[in-house]
Each structure stands twice: as structure tokens, then as C-alpha cells.
């Protein structure tokens, strides 16, 4: 009974670390830790929960729709054609890219490598220092024990996601260049996301003061 209560307490503390807000009230922000001095270790269950939230949050679908629309406008994967059918294929591919990448980088790879996929906000120092720190989190992360490590989860997870995507992209989109482009694009998006996570608490505080 005591063990059960402690387990529930640890889970409650862990859930309290999840930001109660969204970036600009819209973008999912489930992996940011703003005060990491007393943050409890993350569990495998929590990483899969965060991956699911990042993949199936209602606001994810409009973002995926915009990505698909851009691909449609640029006529990427020409064999998929235009019109509703072509857009549907591009939307499905973009959704698969996002979901597979999220589960690999936030849950599966962190479980395999015993890394912590959360973003730990620096929150102090100059703007340039904080921007540099945020960008570096794509290649540097924490182990479950709090040690600095190469971010195998981010780099390797997105590489695996890009390789898997060749299973549903048409033949003209399966070249090494196309695969590396999808890998690089996802790392770029994740890096930009880190920048938002770093500075959003400052923006939120200013908005609340108005």
C-alpha cells in the first residue's frame, strides 16, 4: 500500500511538471520543464504519453494540413497528383511523418537509450546564450540519471523515422537525398520548437502582466 501511494505521488509530481498552458494558447507544449531543480525522473510510461499527446493533439491536425498544402502547392511527390486525392495522400504522409517521428524521438529511442526527451529550459542569461542552448538541445540531452549525453534519441530517432517513411512515399521520393532532406527537416522543426520552448515562459509572463 505504501509503495502504491509513493508510485501515485511520483506520477502526480511528474504530471505537475507538464506545462498547464500551450504556446500562444495553441501549440502543444507537453515536454517542457521550466524548473528542473527538483524534477522527478521520467518514466517510460510518461514518454509514451507525451508522444501520444504530441501526435494526436487536436491542434496538430491543422499544422499537418498546412504542411500538406505547401507540399501540394510545390507539387511534391508528383505521382500523387493534385486535387482532393493528391492532398489526402500528402496529408496522410505528413501525419505519419509527425506521429512516427514523435514516438521514435520522444518514447521509443529514449526508452532504448535511457534518455530524457523533455526540454529543460535554461531560463537565464543573455538572449544569445539561451538561443544557443536551445539549439544545442538537438544534439545534447540528459540521461535518465541527469548526465549530459549525445542526443541519440533526436538524431537517431528522426533518422529512423526518415528511413521508415520510404515505405509510404512514392518511388520518386525514396532517394538518399529525399530521405536525408526529411531527416534534416524534422531536426530543424524540433530545433525551432526548442527555441519556442525556451522563450515562451518569458513571453507568457509579459502577456499576463498586461
Steps between C-alpha positions, in 0.01 A plus 500: 500500500784738586674415171177568310459837669860593423456397137187712471678791667791474255257490209317805634827692536596400148166615361536831683817563298293507182434863405136595563500729198560484126743715308294801388200304622525261206821300454535185714761548771503170689874435530635822651636517855533858622638429848721194487670533838258255660354319200442125555650245256284428200342159448460301178122530538527877516709517181237303307226723641687810384557346156127430467415855606746645247361276226125521549436834666212676314725791402744264327260431215473860371881522506523176302241641262717805431806280440296291255371814329854630449603163355195513271585852384858395423371182334725282711469127425358573154359149455247575775343758272290801595144547616341346806659158451849646473447719803368204699814298426724790598302560818527132597874501431555818703296360789698175488828694494398695808361206697781254422763765569334596828478145631855418396662814645280543807427142608665210318857627463505663848388166646768308311779748581365591846491870415264775614312650201372804689624851428659656809473877469817695582299810591795729580787679331509704180264443210787367288612260769150365544443474124826310464407271787158428346654417162759273660231283662450331166843340541541506879255351747479342845519139602240370744759557773549866397832466313571694180495273194494514124135513398470158339124521543461816290759435232458123478125503553440744215743308278300182563175687433634628168604148401159359595329770292636335185236231557216741419659763276492436122808374321608849388516607865717216630843616388777551753470876448125495567545285810774725639286805424211360704740418783656847494162673476370321807813583702461861388136511616597349834777757540260786428260344749776510763541872440130554560511289816793699635346845457129428531497526885646853471239598241222347711602697807501825303158426354358427844632832634308698238 
